[in-house]
Amino acid sequence: MSISTLNGIEPIDSCYLNFSKLAEKIDQSYGLSVTEIRLLNEILESYLDGRVMSVTGLLMLKEIASPASLHAALKKLIKKNMVTLSIDESDERIKRRTPSPLALTRLKKLNKLF
């Protein structure tokens, strides 16, 4: 009898922990911090929903971090080639952030864990 069974936890209960460890390894391979992961996931979610977030919109995600920390994380994501910049066609003052092909590759790797 394993320790997990002794504590009333079935072996299947560790599926999430295994997923979490594998996902963490993938994110570590890209050198992503927790804040960068959360911000990138927001960008990916918006992109997949057909929305593209402006920089201003990203900096308002206060549940992730302060605007200063979000801006620093965004700059790191750009430097790591995970996020690309596009200028709004109707208003050149508006800068949009979209996931790069590298970010989409990361997402595909994470999706394969399911």
C-alpha positions as CSV (number, residue, x, y, z in Angstrom):
1,M,0.0,0.0,0.0
2,S,1.5,3.4,-1.0
3,I,1.6,6.5,1.2
4,S,-1.0,8.2,-1.0
5,T,-3.5,5.3,-0.5
6,L,-2.8,5.3,3.2
7,N,-3.8,9.0,3.3
8,G,-7.0,8.3,1.5
9,I,-5.7,9.7,-1.8
10,E,-6.1,7.5,-4.8
11,P,-3.2,7.3,-7.4
12,I,-5.4,9.1,-10.0
13,D,-5.6,12.1,-7.6
14,S,-2.0,12.9,-8.6
15,C,-2.9,13.6,-12.3
16,Y,-3.1,17.3,-11.7
17,L,0.2,17.4,-9.9
18,N,1.8,15.4,-12.7
19,F,0.3,17.8,-15.3
20,S,1.5,20.8,-13.3
21,K,5.0,19.5,-13.1
22,L,5.1,18.8,-16.9
23,A,3.6,22.2,-17.7
24,E,6.2,23.8,-15.4
25,K,9.0,22.1,-17.2
26,I,7.7,23.4,-20.6
27,D,7.5,26.9,-19.2
28,Q,11.0,26.6,-17.7
29,S,12.3,25.6,-21.1
30,Y,11.2,29.0,-22.4
31,G,12.6,30.8,-19.3
32,L,9.2,32.1,-18.3
33,S,8.5,33.6,-14.8
34,V,5.1,33.1,-13.1
35,T,4.0,36.7,-14.0
36,E,5.1,36.2,-17.6
37,I,3.2,32.9,-17.8
38,R,0.0,34.5,-16.5
39,L,0.4,37.5,-18.8
40,L,1.1,35.4,-21.8
41,N,-1.9,33.2,-21.1
42,E,-4.1,36.3,-21.0
43,I,-2.7,37.4,-24.4
44,L,-3.3,33.8,-25.8
45,E,-6.8,33.7,-24.4
46,S,-7.7,37.0,-26.0
47,Y,-6.1,36.0,-29.3
48,L,-8.0,32.7,-29.4
49,D,-11.2,34.5,-28.7
50,G,-10.6,36.8,-31.7
51,R,-9.6,39.8,-29.5
52,V,-6.2,41.5,-29.5
53,M,-5.3,43.3,-26.3
54,S,-3.8,46.7,-26.3
55,V,-0.9,47.5,-24.1
56,T,-3.2,49.6,-22.0
57,G,-5.6,46.7,-21.6
58,L,-2.7,44.4,-20.5
59,L,-1.5,46.9,-17.9
60,M,-5.0,46.9,-16.3
61,L,-4.7,43.2,-15.3
62,K,-4.1,44.1,-11.7
63,E,-5.1,40.6,-10.5
64,I,-1.8,39.4,-12.0
65,A,0.6,42.1,-10.8
66,S,1.0,45.9,-10.6
67,P,1.1,47.9,-13.8
68,A,4.9,48.4,-13.4
69,S,5.5,44.6,-13.0
70,L,3.2,43.8,-15.9
71,H,5.0,46.3,-18.1
72,A,8.4,44.7,-17.1
73,A,7.0,41.2,-17.8
74,L,5.6,42.4,-21.2
75,K,9.0,43.7,-22.2
76,K,10.6,40.4,-21.2
77,L,8.0,38.5,-23.3
78,I,8.9,40.6,-26.3
79,K,12.6,40.1,-25.7
80,K,12.0,36.3,-25.4
81,N,10.1,36.4,-28.8
82,M,6.8,35.3,-27.2
83,V,4.8,38.4,-28.0
84,T,4.8,40.5,-31.2
85,L,3.8,44.1,-31.7
86,S,1.3,45.3,-34.2
87,I,0.0,48.8,-34.8
88,D,-3.8,49.4,-35.0
89,E,-4.7,50.1,-38.7
90,S,-7.3,52.8,-37.8
91,D,-5.2,54.5,-35.1
92,E,-1.5,54.3,-35.2
93,R,-1.2,55.4,-31.6
94,I,-2.7,52.1,-30.4
95,K,-0.2,49.2,-30.0
96,R,-1.5,45.7,-29.9
97,R,0.2,42.6,-28.6
98,T,-0.3,39.2,-30.1
99,P,1.3,35.8,-29.4
100,S,4.2,35.0,-31.6
101,P,4.6,31.7,-33.4
102,L,6.9,30.6,-30.5
103,A,4.1,31.3,-28.0
104,L,1.7,29.3,-30.1
105,T,4.2,26.4,-30.2
106,R,4.3,26.6,-26.4
107,L,0.5,26.4,-26.3
108,K,0.5,23.4,-28.5
109,K,3.0,21.6,-26.3
110,L,0.9,22.4,-23.2
111,N,-2.3,21.2,-25.0
112,K,-0.6,17.8,-25.7
113,L,-0.4,17.2,-21.9
114,F,-4.2,16.7,-21.9
